[in-house]
Structure formats: C-alpha cells, structure tokens
Amino acid sequence: MSDDLTGRRVLVVGAGGGIGGAAAALFARAGARVVAAGRPGPKLDAAAAGGEAAALDFLDAAGVERFFAGREPFDHVVVAAAATKSGSVAALPLDAARASMDGKFWGAYHVARAAKVVDGGSITVVSGFLSRRPSAGAVLQGAINAALEALARGLALERAPVRVNAVSPGLIDTPLWGGMPEADRAAMFARTAERLPARRVGRPEDIARAIVFVATNPFVTGTTVTVDGGGTIA
C-alpha cells in the first residue's frame, strides 16, 4: 500500500479526545476520508471536521461488530480511546480497576477483533510509556499498556498482511488533565519538563505524527513506537 493518504478510509476511535482528535485532523489534512468515532457530542463533531462523526461505544462488543458489518473495509484503524483510574493496587477499588481494564484494553480488543481492514492496511493502538517505566501510583495503568503492546505484537502475526502497531505516549497535555486545578497542572507539567531530555511535555500533535507514521510505513508492524520526550530513560 502506498503511503499516500489521499482518499484513504481511516477510522479513529476516540476521536473526541486530545490524541484521537489530533490524529483525525492530521489524517484529514493529508487527504484521508476520516470517520471520527466515539462518544457523540461537540468534541466528536469537531474532530470530524466536515467528515463523518459516528457514535461508537467500543465497550459494547456486539455494537462494534454491527458497526463494522455495515461498512466497507478501512485502510487504517486507530484506537486512541481510554478511560482509566489512577491509584495503588491496594487502594484502587476492584470495580474501578476492572472498569479501567475494560475502558482501555478490552475496548481496543473489541475493535481489533471486529475491524475490517484492507490487506496492507493497519491497526494502531495507543498505549503509554508506563508499560516500560512503571510508577508506584499507576501500576494498573502500566499493566494495561503492556497488555495492549503485547496484543499489537501478537495481532501483527495473526492479522498479517494487515499491519498492527502500538504508539506509546509519555505525559501529554490533553483535556484528560482538565480536572486538575490550573496551577497544579501547570506545576506538574513544569516539573516534568525539567526532568525530561526534551525539556517539555508532549502535545497531542506529537503523538498524531507517530500514529500516521506507523499507519503509512509499509514495513512497520508488530512494534511499539515510544514518543515520551525521553521519559523512559530519564
């Protein structure tokens, strides 16, 4: 498959989020026909930017099956949706822990299982650098990210010649952090930027570029591309 995205059909699940929205925008600017999928609302509509906005609950396995059953195969599928809770293993309620696994791993699994993708096309999941740089306060998130990356490697074999990859972000300035007081959020970003070799935190566009790279490079499959400003080594 050519790396030219003109006219290619691209599905971005989680397009209403910061990373998903940036990926949808970058694909669209490259000429792709983007379906922005996720929770309906203004954010999803904005991500569609004149393309198609499709309501999709990726936790509903039967609904995901129906979504793909009624469509032609996509050239590229991206899963950028996630809903996880932070907390120690001892303190995080088990129901919240299971919901986090559902909201990131099993949602991506449902999409990867049902997705219709052309030969030579791609599936990309978004994981996170905690898979390699664990944190005492986010053990579950690291385990979920590691599971996603293992899923991508295995699916690259099972679904070949469809290519499957993971993109692993570090700390990214997205609306995910909007619940923090602005001063606390700014202080956290500043502390992180000082520690990182890149000397700044990430932006959604940084991750979108990596997503487009693994989607369009025909010799990239079964790999995890880490985009963390050097966080893994810092």
Secondary structure, 3 states (H helix, E strand, C coil): CCCCCCCCEEEEECCCCHHHHHHHHHHHHCCCEEEEEECCCHHHHHHHCCCEEEECCCCCHHHHHHHHHCCCCEEEEEECCCCCCCCCCCCCCHHHHHHHHHHHHHHHHHHHHHCCEEEEEEEEEECCHHHCCCCCCCHHHHHHHHHHHHHHHHHHHHCCCCEEEEEEECCECCHHHCCCCHHHHHHHHHHHHHHCCCCCCECHHHHHHHHHHHHHCCCCCCCEEEECCCCCCC
